[in-house]
C-alpha cells in the first residue's frame, strides 16, 4: 500500500491533513452515505467512523447499508433500492426540476 497511497511514517503529515475523519466537520451540505457490509476495500467500520464524525456537526446525513454487498451493488434489489434513495435524496435537497432548463 505505501506505493499506492503513501508511507504511513514518511507521509504522516499529509495523511493527517487530508484525513476524511479530520475533514468531516467541514461538510455542511446534505450527505448520503452508502456502504456494503461485505466491502473489503472500504470496511463498514470506516464508514461508521466517518458517519459519526460528520454527524457531530451535520445533522443532514443519511446512511444506507447493504449487508450482502461489497464495494458496489451487485444485487438487483440493492441497485433498485439505492437509486430510488438517491432520487429521493436529490429531490429533497435540490428539487425535482433543478436540472431542467
MARFIRO-770238 format. One line per field, with one value per residue: residue number from 1; residue in one letter; z, x, y of N, C-alpha, C in turn. Coordinates in steps of 0.001 Angstrom, whole numbers, plus 500000, padded with zeros to 6 digits. Atoms other than C-alpha are relative to their C-alpha. Example, Ala and Ser with C-alpha at 12.3 -4.5 7.8 and 13.67 -1.06 7.14 Angstrom:
2
i c(1; 2)
aa c(a; s)
nc3 c(500000; 499940)
nc1 c(500890; 499180)
nc2 c(498810; 498810)
cac3 c(507800; 507140)
cac1 c(512300; 513670)
cac2 c(495500; 498940)
cc3 c(500000; 500730)
cc1 c(500900; 499230)
cc2 c(501200; 501090)
END
This chain:
101
i c(1; 2; 3; 4; 5; 6; 7; 8; 9; 10; 11; 12; 13; 14; 15; 16; 17; 18; 19; 20; 21; 22; 23; 24; 25; 26; 27; 28; 29; 30; 31; 32; 33; 34; 35; 36; 37; 38; 39; 40; 41; 42; 43; 44; 45; 46; 47; 48; 49; 50; 51; 52; 53; 54; 55; 56; 57; 58; 59; 60; 61; 62; 63; 64; 65; 66; 67; 68; 69; 70; 71; 72; 73; 74; 75; 76; 77; 78; 79; 80; 81; 82; 83; 84; 85; 86; 87; 88; 89; 90; 91; 92; 93; 94; 95; 96; 97; 98; 99; 100; 101)
aa c(x; x; x; x; x; x; x; x; x; x; x; x; x; x; x; x; x; x; x; x; x; x; x; x; x; x; x; x; x; x; x; x; x; x; x; x; x; x; x; x; x; x; x; x; x; x; x; x; x; x; x; x; x; x; x; x; x; x; x; x; x; x; x; x; x; x; x; x; x; x; x; x; x; x; x; x; x; x; x; x; x; x; x; x; x; x; x; x; x; x; x; x; x; x; x; x; x; x; x; x; x)
nc3 c(500000; 500037; 501381; 500539; 499297; 499227; 498851; 498783; 499165; 500785; 500472; 498897; 500000; 501108; 499616; 499002; 500645; 500945; 499411; 500047; 498634; 499525; 500845; 499947; 499463; 501063; 500878; 499510; 500891; 499804; 500430; 500071; 499892; 500271; 499777; 500047; 498801; 500350; 500743; 499512; 500356; 498992; 498987; 499420; 498832; 500480; 500312; 498737; 499386; 500754; 499698; 498648; 500027; 500718; 499266; 498880; 500419; 501124; 499708; 501272; 500531; 500163; 499996; 500617; 499860; 500649; 499279; 500865; 501116; 499860; 500426; 501155; 499813; 501003; 499925; 500635; 498998; 499361; 500985; 500112; 498757; 499908; 500919; 499520; 498881; 500565; 500597; 498908; 499372; 500880; 500037; 498717; 499783; 501091; 500660; 501198; 501249; 499893; 501192; 501201; 500540)
nc1 c(500799; 499225; 499791; 501269; 500578; 499004; 499387; 500650; 499080; 499452; 501080; 500960; 500568; 500959; 501154; 500776; 500598; 501052; 500823; 501441; 500517; 499611; 500654; 501451; 500711; 500130; 501129; 501225; 501106; 500593; 499085; 500532; 498920; 500473; 498906; 500246; 499532; 498942; 498980; 498639; 499220; 500366; 500744; 501151; 499639; 499484; 501180; 500650; 499166; 500217; 501369; 500007; 499258; 500796; 501253; 499766; 500202; 500937; 501129; 500630; 499252; 500778; 499158; 500550; 499088; 500443; 499226; 499406; 499281; 498610; 499713; 500875; 501248; 500111; 501345; 501004; 500874; 499261; 499851; 501306; 500214; 499038; 500299; 501243; 499633; 499271; 501001; 500697; 499034; 499822; 501262; 500109; 498944; 499849; 501284; 500261; 499790; 498764; 499162; 500793; 499792)
nc2 c(498789; 498756; 499560; 499501; 498848; 499279; 500650; 499507; 499216; 498889; 499126; 499836; 498647; 499930; 500814; 499250; 498826; 500366; 501056; 499745; 499835; 498662; 499004; 500230; 498830; 498997; 500356; 499345; 500320; 501325; 501054; 501349; 500988; 501358; 500957; 501436; 500684; 500949; 499257; 500195; 498814; 499001; 500763; 499325; 499197; 498714; 499202; 499595; 498965; 498770; 499576; 499433; 498739; 498999; 499798; 499093; 498610; 499940; 500904; 500371; 501130; 501225; 501202; 501203; 501135; 501226; 501015; 501023; 499391; 499625; 498635; 499846; 500754; 501060; 500583; 499133; 499374; 498916; 498924; 499335; 499262; 498907; 498905; 499382; 499123; 498865; 499122; 499304; 499103; 498852; 499274; 499293; 499024; 499033; 499844; 500802; 499275; 499224; 500137; 499727; 498624)
cac3 c(500000; 500548; 496781; 496110; 498825; 500687; 503548; 506941; 508650; 505942; 504772; 508209; 507957; 504567; 505842; 508801; 506598; 504161; 506517; 505801; 509548; 510292; 507429; 508303; 510249; 507054; 505331; 505759; 502827; 502976; 502563; 501509; 502615; 501269; 502287; 501655; 504727; 502890; 501421; 501759; 500134; 502469; 505547; 507179; 510357; 508313; 507022; 510514; 511811; 509024; 509614; 513340; 512612; 510086; 512224; 515049; 513022; 510267; 511069; 507361; 506880; 505507; 505987; 503795; 504473; 502279; 504379; 501479; 499183; 498632; 497036; 494678; 494300; 492533; 493656; 491579; 494636; 496160; 492948; 492639; 496297; 496149; 493045; 494399; 497546; 495511; 493576; 496818; 498333; 495304; 495126; 498792; 498561; 495116; 493882; 491073; 488492; 489485; 486341; 483944; 481634)
cac1 c(500000; 502811; 503411; 499721; 498760; 501919; 504139; 502384; 505502; 507078; 503737; 502082; 501616; 499920; 497677; 496631; 495960; 493758; 492126; 488389; 487731; 489616; 487890; 484379; 483418; 483843; 480950; 477853; 475745; 473320; 475172; 474124; 476464; 476026; 478124; 478287; 478587; 480930; 483155; 486830; 488097; 486244; 485285; 481997; 483672; 485475; 482108; 480656; 483619; 483148; 479385; 479910; 482446; 480217; 477093; 478710; 478435; 475956; 472535; 471663; 473389; 471561; 473035; 472375; 473870; 473553; 474684; 475423; 477184; 480857; 482332; 479437; 475968; 475812; 472336; 469448; 467293; 470036; 470678; 466963; 466740; 469909; 468965; 465459; 467005; 469366; 466397; 464540; 467683; 468226; 464551; 464611; 467852; 467864; 464317; 462734; 463161; 466615; 468313; 465520; 466129)
cac2 c(500000; 502532; 502568; 503249; 505733; 506707; 505668; 505877; 507262; 509414; 510826; 511111; 514887; 514578; 511784; 513920; 516948; 515047; 512553; 512246; 511904; 515126; 516943; 515709; 518851; 520906; 519090; 521242; 520087; 517166; 513906; 510424; 507624; 504100; 501107; 497400; 495209; 492835; 495571; 494656; 497874; 500253; 498234; 499103; 500317; 503008; 504191; 504243; 506237; 508764; 508893; 509513; 512254; 514055; 513661; 515652; 518869; 517982; 516546; 516145; 512795; 509755; 506271; 503244; 499845; 496774; 493808; 491439; 493903; 494577; 497702; 498376; 496952; 493611; 492560; 493933; 494579; 496735; 498680; 499434; 500446; 502572; 504550; 505085; 506538; 508697; 510060; 510891; 512428; 514661; 515585; 516581; 518540; 520122; 519609; 517637; 520373; 521670; 520340; 521246; 524260)
cc3 c(500000; 498586; 499423; 500677; 500846; 501201; 501289; 500896; 499253; 499600; 501073; 500004; 498892; 500310; 500980; 499352; 499097; 500513; 499899; 501389; 500507; 499190; 500114; 500469; 498944; 499097; 500603; 499166; 500374; 499368; 500047; 499985; 499786; 500054; 499868; 501217; 499745; 499217; 500632; 499712; 501001; 501039; 500666; 501195; 499594; 499664; 501246; 500715; 499297; 500281; 501369; 500037; 499321; 500817; 501188; 499641; 498880; 500252; 498732; 499319; 499967; 499847; 499351; 500152; 499344; 500503; 499093; 498841; 500358; 499624; 498698; 500184; 498887; 499977; 499445; 501026; 500688; 499043; 499872; 501234; 500069; 499092; 500314; 501144; 499521; 499403; 501074; 500686; 499152; 499911; 501259; 500076; 498865; 499216; 498714; 498718; 499987; 498727; 498713; 499531; 500086)
cc1 c(500841; 500238; 498734; 499532; 500986; 500476; 499409; 500908; 500473; 498928; 498954; 499345; 498967; 498748; 499106; 499271; 498827; 499092; 498514; 499396; 500291; 499352; 498478; 499222; 499801; 498798; 498713; 498767; 499408; 500887; 499287; 501172; 499414; 501182; 499508; 500614; 501133; 501130; 501368; 500878; 499770; 499153; 498924; 500381; 500635; 498836; 499303; 500806; 499792; 498611; 499950; 500698; 499191; 498768; 500176; 499713; 498986; 498892; 499312; 500755; 499091; 500959; 499239; 501043; 499370; 500893; 500739; 500822; 501457; 500167; 499258; 498803; 499859; 498608; 498970; 499144; 500696; 500228; 498705; 499734; 500917; 499610; 498663; 500281; 500779; 499013; 499256; 500906; 500182; 498731; 499852; 500985; 500252; 498709; 499893; 500414; 501307; 500841; 499255; 500260; 498739)
cc2 c(501276; 500513; 500627; 501280; 500786; 499208; 500574; 500848; 501247; 501016; 500286; 501380; 500166; 499201; 500751; 501176; 499648; 498883; 500331; 500223; 501409; 501118; 499955; 501217; 501084; 499733; 500544; 499651; 498639; 498931; 498656; 499030; 498620; 499043; 498570; 499332; 499025; 500667; 499786; 501222; 501131; 499279; 500850; 500867; 501333; 500932; 500495; 501081; 501339; 500563; 500680; 501352; 501103; 500376; 500951; 501451; 500163; 498981; 499500; 498864; 498773; 498830; 498858; 498908; 498776; 498865; 499028; 500551; 500272; 501462; 500263; 499090; 498979; 499381; 500981; 500718; 501172; 501169; 500787; 500844; 501223; 501163; 500668; 500964; 501225; 500994; 500794; 501011; 501266; 500839; 500856; 501169; 500982; 500183; 499215; 500707; 500785; 499945; 500331; 501441; 500816)
END
